[in-house]
Amino acid sequence: MNFQLETEHIQIRETVRKFCLNEVTPNAEEWEKNETFPVDTIKKAGQLGFFASSFPEEYGGTNLGFLANVIVAEEMGRASLGLACCLNMQSGTCPMTILLNCNEEQKQKYLPGIISGELLGCFAVSEPNAATDVAGIETKAILADDHYLMNGTKMWITHASVFDVGICFAKTDPTQRHKGLSAFIITSDMPGLTGNPEKDKLGVRSSDTGEIVFEDCKVPKENLIGEEGQGFKIAESALTYGRANIAARSVGIAQAAVDSAIQYANEREQFGKKIGFFQMNKQIIADMVTNTEASRLMVYRAAWLQDQGLPSANESTMAKFFASEAALQTVIGASKIHGAYTYSSEYPIARLYRDVMLMTAGEGTSNIQRIIIANNALGWNK
Ligand SMILES: Cc1cc2nc3c(=O)[nH]c(=O)nc-3n(C[C@H](O)[C@H](O)[C@H](O)COP(=O)(O)OP(=O)(O)OC[C@H]3O[C@@H](n4cnc5c(N)ncnc54)[C@H](O)[C@@H]3O)c2cc1C
């Protein structure tokens, strides 16, 4: 067993960390306050190859592997979770769906643009009446000659009002649940498609989130991914990667909370002593540091398994469940250390507090991860 990162993993971590220290951390608070979508920074990250590690060279990838991808996600999540939300669209669920399920022409057409940051991606499942219940979505895509006529509304979609190309799930047979679900490539220039941003969110305000409305939108027949009825399987194929990616972002935000709490505990004095001296605060800090490290190990293991071509879906699910809940508790712990200053914009803790809730909801809530993990343990998912 070897817990040592390879040289290329250490290098990419250092490169991303430096990029974040120079280009992200100094702007993170301002972006959140003003709801600025940092498109130039995202494009620059793409040009530097930060989205490309899980992809083969023939599609513009660097082939560094999935461990490199989660290291990037961790570092970006540490600097700005809002910015890091772009990762699933540029290097996770969106392009992974294309890599794993699309034909050669579709891969050549879209993958190089997405993983270089030239094209912004999206992955649209959730709707006003269905999110956890994926098979209950109501958007319809009905075949009419050489196209599908798409009608419906997607909600809470990352990059809804800025994307260029994305994956959208719709019912080709509305009488069925899972078996009626199909996956499509959509592009923002399709007539009948409108993306509207959701403003004034609680957190990750620098990430574009919103609704995508389809009104008699003509989606070319060749944009169907795979065959009709394969949508659920296609969604699941990419979620393994998406879950490890969001787990890594959870490690990043937890580490940011640890960093801030430790700095504060070494500065702030009460009763004539640094507050880190008090045993109750030490307990909080010990829990935060230990849970963050345990999360990191789970995420790295899930990514390593993927890089070895070994089964990793259950490990990604466990990593996502553990790391997102641990991040939530770690941010709460850090806020206890900061006391009243949790409410101040002088420290990043207020931003971390607003952002962290997304980690336990995105890519499936903790309840759903628990159900999957338990069903696997019980042998019911076979
Ligand atoms: C900032 C942001 C960005 C997002 N980006 C995207 C995106 O890019 N693409 C996308 O498709 N979606 C996106 N989402 C949506 C996200 O994936 C959903 O919020 C998430 O799947 C949960 O859905 P919901 O919030 O509608 O909760 P619901 O499905 O309404 O569930 C509410 C609660 O009930 C629980 N619950 C529901 N069913 C069960 C059950 N059977 N057993 C036990 N508990 C259950 C859930 O765990 C949850 O706690 C985003 C959301 C946010 C906030």
The ligand as a Gaussian input file, in Angstrom:
#p B3LYP/6-31G(d) Opt

LIG

0 1
 C      -26.638000      25.721000      -6.288000
 C      -27.274000      24.495000      -6.853000
 C      -26.809000      23.954000      -8.048000
 C      -27.424000      22.832000      -8.600000
 N      -26.997000      22.372000      -9.826000
 C      -27.691000      21.379000     -10.443000
 C      -27.357000      20.980000     -11.773000
 O      -26.418000      21.489000     -12.386000
 N      -28.129000      20.019000     -12.367000
 C      -29.189000      19.431000     -11.738000
 O      -29.836000      18.590000     -12.350000
 N      -29.534000      19.783000     -10.457000
 C      -28.805000      20.740000      -9.804000
 N      -29.148000      21.122000      -8.533000
 C      -30.252000      20.462000      -7.863000
 C      -29.785000      19.442000      -6.845000
 O      -29.212000      18.331000      -7.488000
 C      -31.023000      19.075000      -5.999000
 O      -31.213000      20.158000      -5.103000
 C      -30.862000      17.802000      -5.240000
 O      -30.852000      16.710000      -6.120000
 C      -32.009000      17.617000      -4.236000
 O      -33.240000      17.881000      -4.821000
 P      -34.304000      18.842000      -4.118000
 O      -33.533000      19.969000      -3.528000
 O      -35.373000      19.194000      -5.063000
 O      -34.894000      17.982000      -2.947000
 P      -36.130000      16.978000      -3.006000
 O      -35.932000      15.958000      -4.075000
 O      -37.395000      17.766000      -3.017000
 O      -35.983000      16.286000      -1.579000
 C      -36.190000      17.034000      -0.363000
 C      -35.692000      16.199000       0.801000
 O      -36.402000      14.936000       0.849000
 C      -35.464000      13.872000       0.817000
 N      -36.004000      12.748000       0.022000
 C      -36.616000      12.795000      -1.186000
 N      -36.946000      11.557000      -1.586000
 C      -36.518000      10.693000      -0.615000
 C      -36.547000       9.267000      -0.440000
 N      -37.075000       8.457000      -1.359000
 N      -36.013000       8.759000       0.700000
 C      -35.461000       9.556000       1.632000
 N      -35.393000      10.908000       1.526000
 C      -35.921000      11.468000       0.423000
 C      -34.190000      14.430000       0.170000
 O      -33.059000      13.685000       0.590000
 C      -34.204000      15.859000       0.695000
 O      -33.601000      15.866000       1.973000
 C      -28.512000      22.222000      -7.923000
 C      -28.966000      22.731000      -6.700000
 C      -28.359000      23.863000      -6.183000
 C      -28.880000      24.406000      -4.881000

